[in-house]
Amino acid sequence: MIVAEREVPPRVVAAERVACEAGFKKSCLPEVGRLLRLAAAAKPHGIIAESGTGSGVGTAWLHSGLGAGARLVTVERDEELARRAAGVFADDKRVSVLTGDWRLLEQHAPFDVFFCDGGGKRDDPRRVVELLAPGGLLVLDDFTPSPHWPPRFGGEVDELRMFYLTHPALDATEILTTPAGSVVVGARRL
């Protein structure tokens, strides 16, 4: 049996090049990226948001699933990274790259998909949930898998993960993306 290579969207390749040039080492993993593409594709007319643009790799994965009637807004606090990432999407008016605090996203809410990879995830999780539209999808990566319930990290109950997994406004689950990484995905209840 011949196994074909999984296609990497051209803008992801471009954003990965930006990351390399900028020395940015915290880009979205391909396993998470494919989940982001799926989430964006599920909301073809939606408002898609990302906190923590970085060099634009996660943004590019979201973009690869972006419907013709959708908009994508992302924010990065590092001015140079935001400028470089904006260059990857300069030819697509559906994409806005903002520079500054993650709360700049609030003026574009509610979101049909929110990849909260930067600000908000830890410092204001209640607000993160409030920014979702009914039926909106929340994606949070960079968790360490835990075989226990409640999930543990560093020998302690992972309170942040518990917040999202048990929030009364979310139907949420944890998905293993790599042997060492997991993602929490939630849908805001209607």
C-alpha atoms as a printed R data frame, in Angstrom:
    type eleno elety resid chain resno       x      y      z
1   ATOM     1    CA   MET     A     1   0.000  0.000  0.000
2   ATOM     2    CA   ILE     A     2   1.270  3.454 -0.927
3   ATOM     3    CA   VAL     A     3   0.630  6.159  1.644
4   ATOM     4    CA   ALA     A     4   0.325  9.631  0.169
5   ATOM     5    CA   GLU     A     5   1.827 12.635  1.922
6   ATOM     6    CA   ARG     A     6  -0.707 14.981  3.492
7   ATOM     7    CA   GLU     A     7  -0.900 18.241  1.619
8   ATOM     8    CA   VAL     A     8   0.331 21.308  3.469
9   ATOM     9    CA   PRO     A     9  -1.464 24.447  2.248
10  ATOM    10    CA   PRO     A    10   0.828 26.970  0.503
11  ATOM    11    CA   ARG     A    11   0.089 29.735  3.038
12  ATOM    12    CA   VAL     A    12   1.078 27.392  5.860
13  ATOM    13    CA   VAL     A    13   4.407 26.844  4.110
14  ATOM    14    CA   ALA     A    14   4.784 30.636  3.721
15  ATOM    15    CA   ALA     A    15   3.959 31.239  7.404
16  ATOM    16    CA   GLU     A    16   6.398 28.510  8.454
17  ATOM    17    CA   ARG     A    17   9.064 30.306  6.408
18  ATOM    18    CA   VAL     A    18   8.215 33.549  8.269
19  ATOM    19    CA   ALA     A    19   8.569 31.687 11.582
20  ATOM    20    CA   CYS     A    20  11.978 30.370 10.571
21  ATOM    21    CA   GLU     A    21  13.181 33.814  9.436
22  ATOM    22    CA   ALA     A    22  11.903 35.420 12.656
23  ATOM    23    CA   GLY     A    23  13.274 32.681 14.914
24  ATOM    24    CA   PHE     A    24   9.733 31.985 16.160
25  ATOM    25    CA   LYS     A    25   9.539 28.452 17.584
26  ATOM    26    CA   LYS     A    26   5.978 28.207 18.936
27  ATOM    27    CA   SER     A    27   4.034 27.659 15.723
28  ATOM    28    CA   CYS     A    28   0.924 25.541 15.435
29  ATOM    29    CA   LEU     A    29   1.580 21.822 14.919
30  ATOM    30    CA   PRO     A    30   0.228 20.239 11.708
31  ATOM    31    CA   GLU     A    31  -2.005 17.921 13.768
32  ATOM    32    CA   VAL     A    32  -3.657 20.957 15.370
33  ATOM    33    CA   GLY     A    33  -3.648 22.797 12.040
34  ATOM    34    CA   ARG     A    34  -5.749 20.120 10.358
35  ATOM    35    CA   LEU     A    35  -8.272 20.436 13.205
36  ATOM    36    CA   LEU     A    36  -8.324 24.226 12.703
37  ATOM    37    CA   ARG     A    37  -8.970 23.782  8.976
38  ATOM    38    CA   LEU     A    38 -11.887 21.478  9.790
39  ATOM    39    CA   ALA     A    39 -13.331 23.951 12.350
40  ATOM    40    CA   ALA     A    40 -13.155 26.870  9.891
41  ATOM    41    CA   ALA     A    41 -14.655 24.768  7.090
42  ATOM    42    CA   ALA     A    42 -17.586 23.882  9.369
43  ATOM    43    CA   LYS     A    43 -18.547 27.585  9.510
44  ATOM    44    CA   PRO     A    44 -18.379 28.701  5.823
45  ATOM    45    CA   HIS     A    45 -20.040 32.066  6.516
46  ATOM    46    CA   GLY     A    46 -18.641 32.518 10.001
47  ATOM    47    CA   ILE     A    47 -16.478 34.928 11.874
48  ATOM    48    CA   ILE     A    48 -13.299 33.073 12.722
49  ATOM    49    CA   ALA     A    49 -10.908 34.465 15.360
50  ATOM    50    CA   GLU     A    50  -7.474 33.673 16.672
51  ATOM    51    CA   SER     A    51  -5.668 35.013 19.704
52  ATOM    52    CA   GLY     A    52  -1.896 34.707 19.315
53  ATOM    53    CA   THR     A    53  -1.089 34.956 15.611
54  ATOM    54    CA   GLY     A    54   2.626 34.342 16.036
55  ATOM    55    CA   SER     A    55   4.056 34.058 12.529
56  ATOM    56    CA   GLY     A    56   0.663 33.091 11.084
57  ATOM    57    CA   VAL     A    57   0.940 29.292 10.884
58  ATOM    58    CA   GLY     A    58  -2.306 28.656 12.805
59  ATOM    59    CA   THR     A    59  -3.879 31.529 10.893
60  ATOM    60    CA   ALA     A    60  -2.876 29.865  7.627
61  ATOM    61    CA   TRP     A    61  -4.432 26.562  8.706
62  ATOM    62    CA   LEU     A    62  -7.657 28.383  9.602
63  ATOM    63    CA   HIS     A    63  -7.467 30.185  6.261
64  ATOM    64    CA   SER     A    64  -7.162 26.865  4.412
65  ATOM    65    CA   GLY     A    65 -10.700 25.999  5.569
66  ATOM    66    CA   LEU     A    66 -12.131 29.516  5.244
67  ATOM    67    CA   GLY     A    67 -15.354 29.740  3.266
68  ATOM    68    CA   ALA     A    68 -15.931 32.432  0.650
69  ATOM    69    CA   GLY     A    69 -18.407 34.175  2.971
70  ATOM    70    CA   ALA     A    70 -16.288 33.914  6.116
71  ATOM    71    CA   ARG     A    71 -13.989 36.431  7.804
72  ATOM    72    CA   LEU     A    72 -10.845 35.699  9.799
73  ATOM    73    CA   VAL     A    73  -9.482 38.108 12.402
74  ATOM    74    CA   THR     A    74  -6.337 37.387 14.388
75  ATOM    75    CA   VAL     A    75  -4.329 39.376 16.909
76  ATOM    76    CA   GLU     A    76  -0.659 39.316 17.853
77  ATOM    77    CA   ARG     A    77   0.950 41.510 20.506
78  ATOM    78    CA   ASP     A    78   4.447 41.377 18.946
79  ATOM    79    CA   GLU     A    79   4.401 44.131 16.330
80  ATOM    80    CA   GLU     A    80   7.110 42.625 14.125
81  ATOM    81    CA   LEU     A    81   5.514 39.167 14.071
82  ATOM    82    CA   ALA     A    82   2.105 40.702 13.312
83  ATOM    83    CA   ARG     A    83   3.587 42.680 10.422
84  ATOM    84    CA   ARG     A    84   5.269 39.602  8.984
85  ATOM    85    CA   ALA     A    85   2.158 37.437  9.386
86  ATOM    86    CA   ALA     A    86  -0.009 40.125  7.751
87  ATOM    87    CA   GLY     A    87   2.215 39.862  4.693
88  ATOM    88    CA   VAL     A    88   1.209 36.217  4.229
89  ATOM    89    CA   PHE     A    89  -2.445 37.293  3.870
90  ATOM    90    CA   ALA     A    90  -2.034 40.693  2.216
91  ATOM    91    CA   ASP     A    91  -3.933 39.574 -0.919
92  ATOM    92    CA   ASP     A    92  -7.039 38.304  0.941
93  ATOM    93    CA   LYS     A    93  -9.451 40.935  2.257
94  ATOM    94    CA   ARG     A    94 -11.262 38.315  4.354
95  ATOM    95    CA   VAL     A    95  -8.254 38.238  6.726
96  ATOM    96    CA   SER     A    96  -7.365 40.952  9.259
97  ATOM    97    CA   VAL     A    97  -4.194 40.780 11.329
98  ATOM    98    CA   LEU     A    98  -4.381 43.091 14.341
99  ATOM    99    CA   THR     A    99  -1.487 44.197 16.510
100 ATOM   100    CA   GLY     A   100  -1.995 44.491 20.253
101 ATOM   101    CA   ASP     A   101  -3.782 42.929 23.190
102 ATOM   102    CA   TRP     A   102  -6.098 39.988 22.581
103 ATOM   103    CA   ARG     A   103  -9.058 42.077 23.757
104 ATOM   104    CA   LEU     A   104  -8.963 43.860 20.396
105 ATOM   105    CA   LEU     A   105 -10.892 40.832 19.170
106 ATOM   106    CA   GLU     A   106 -13.941 41.807 21.252
107 ATOM   107    CA   GLN     A   107 -15.068 44.367 18.649
108 ATOM   108    CA   HIS     A   108 -15.380 41.527 16.091
109 ATOM   109    CA   ALA     A   109 -17.302 39.072 18.311
110 ATOM   110    CA   PRO     A   110 -19.300 36.910 18.553
111 ATOM   111    CA   PHE     A   111 -17.183 34.194 16.965
112 ATOM   112    CA   ASP     A   112 -18.237 31.077 15.140
113 ATOM   113    CA   VAL     A   113 -14.737 29.646 15.656
114 ATOM   114    CA   PHE     A   114 -12.234 30.937 18.206
115 ATOM   115    CA   PHE     A   115  -8.712 29.470 18.271
116 ATOM   116    CA   CYS     A   116  -7.537 30.880 21.579
117 ATOM   117    CA   ASP     A   117  -3.815 30.244 21.423
118 ATOM   118    CA   GLY     A   118  -2.612 33.424 23.113
119 ATOM   119    CA   GLY     A   119  -4.139 35.979 25.409
120 ATOM   120    CA   GLY     A   120  -7.389 35.137 27.130
121 ATOM   121    CA   LYS     A   121  -6.900 31.395 27.442
122 ATOM   122    CA   ARG     A   122  -5.338 31.664 30.902
123 ATOM   123    CA   ASP     A   123  -5.924 35.267 31.981
124 ATOM   124    CA   ASP     A   124  -9.663 35.634 31.222
125 ATOM   125    CA   PRO     A   125 -11.234 32.261 30.350
126 ATOM   126    CA   ARG     A   126 -14.753 33.450 31.232
127 ATOM   127    CA   ARG     A   127 -14.492 36.217 28.641
128 ATOM   128    CA   VAL     A   128 -13.171 33.745 26.066
129 ATOM   129    CA   VAL     A   129 -16.358 31.676 26.403
130 ATOM   130    CA   GLU     A   130 -18.547 34.811 26.297
131 ATOM   131    CA   LEU     A   131 -17.049 35.781 22.915
132 ATOM   132    CA   LEU     A   132 -18.450 32.644 21.256
133 ATOM   133    CA   ALA     A   133 -21.658 32.797 19.240
134 ATOM   134    CA   PRO     A   134 -24.272 30.146 20.056
135 ATOM   135    CA   GLY     A   135 -22.971 27.009 18.357
136 ATOM   136    CA   GLY     A   136 -19.509 28.575 18.117
137 ATOM   137    CA   LEU     A   137 -16.461 26.336 18.374
138 ATOM   138    CA   LEU     A   138 -13.613 26.986 20.795
139 ATOM   139    CA   VAL     A   139 -10.209 25.389 20.166
140 ATOM   140    CA   LEU     A   140  -7.475 25.479 22.822
141 ATOM   141    CA   ASP     A   141  -4.197 23.660 22.254
142 ATOM   142    CA   ASP     A   142  -0.960 23.037 24.153
143 ATOM   143    CA   PHE     A   143  -2.369 20.757 26.839
144 ATOM   144    CA   THR     A   144  -0.502 17.714 28.137
145 ATOM   145    CA   PRO     A   145  -2.633 14.559 27.942
146 ATOM   146    CA   SER     A   146  -3.772 13.153 31.262
147 ATOM   147    CA   PRO     A   147  -5.229  9.661 31.761
148 ATOM   148    CA   HIS     A   148  -6.916 10.825 34.983
149 ATOM   149    CA   TRP     A   149 -10.199 12.478 35.830
150 ATOM   150    CA   PRO     A   150 -10.051 15.164 36.797
151 ATOM   151    CA   PRO     A   151  -7.119 15.826 34.424
152 ATOM   152    CA   ARG     A   152  -3.814 16.502 36.101
153 ATOM   153    CA   PHE     A   153  -0.708 18.448 35.144
154 ATOM   154    CA   GLY     A   154   2.456 18.601 37.233
155 ATOM   155    CA   GLY     A   155   0.879 16.368 39.877
156 ATOM   156    CA   GLU     A   156  -2.037 18.762 40.467
157 ATOM   157    CA   VAL     A   157  -5.564 19.025 39.100
158 ATOM   158    CA   ASP     A   158  -5.379 21.115 35.924
159 ATOM   159    CA   GLU     A   159  -7.836 23.834 36.924
160 ATOM   160    CA   LEU     A   160  -7.653 25.630 33.565
161 ATOM   161    CA   ARG     A   161  -8.510 22.512 31.601
162 ATOM   162    CA   MET     A   162 -11.264 21.696 34.105
163 ATOM   163    CA   PHE     A   163 -12.730 25.182 33.618
164 ATOM   164    CA   TYR     A   164 -13.225 24.618 29.901
165 ATOM   165    CA   LEU     A   165 -14.199 20.933 30.079
166 ATOM   166    CA   THR     A   166 -16.905 21.537 32.698
167 ATOM   167    CA   HIS     A   167 -18.116 25.032 31.763
168 ATOM   168    CA   PRO     A   168 -21.948 25.032 31.804
169 ATOM   169    CA   ALA     A   169 -22.157 26.974 28.513
170 ATOM   170    CA   LEU     A   170 -19.929 24.515 26.633
171 ATOM   171    CA   ASP     A   171 -20.125 20.970 25.388
172 ATOM   172    CA   ALA     A   172 -16.403 20.201 25.480
173 ATOM   173    CA   THR     A   173 -13.997 17.331 25.082
174 ATOM   174    CA   GLU     A   174 -10.272 16.757 24.923
175 ATOM   175    CA   ILE     A   175  -8.677 15.349 21.774
176 ATOM   176    CA   LEU     A   176  -5.243 13.762 21.629
177 ATOM   177    CA   THR     A   177  -3.317 15.372 18.752
178 ATOM   178    CA   THR     A   178   0.119 13.862 19.382
179 ATOM   179    CA   PRO     A   179   1.367 11.427 22.030
180 ATOM   180    CA   ALA     A   180   2.524 14.460 24.057
181 ATOM   181    CA   GLY     A   181  -0.194 16.992 23.205
182 ATOM   182    CA   SER     A   182  -3.916 17.476 23.360
183 ATOM   183    CA   VAL     A   183  -6.531 20.037 22.411
184 ATOM   184    CA   VAL     A   184  -9.704 21.026 24.218
185 ATOM   185    CA   VAL     A   185 -12.579 21.647 21.813
186 ATOM   186    CA   GLY     A   186 -15.873 23.072 22.947
187 ATOM   187    CA   ALA     A   187 -19.128 24.158 21.310
188 ATOM   188    CA   ARG     A   188 -21.164 26.910 22.912
189 ATOM   189    CA   ARG     A   189 -24.579 25.588 23.777
190 ATOM   190    CA   LEU     A   190 -27.524 27.059 21.897
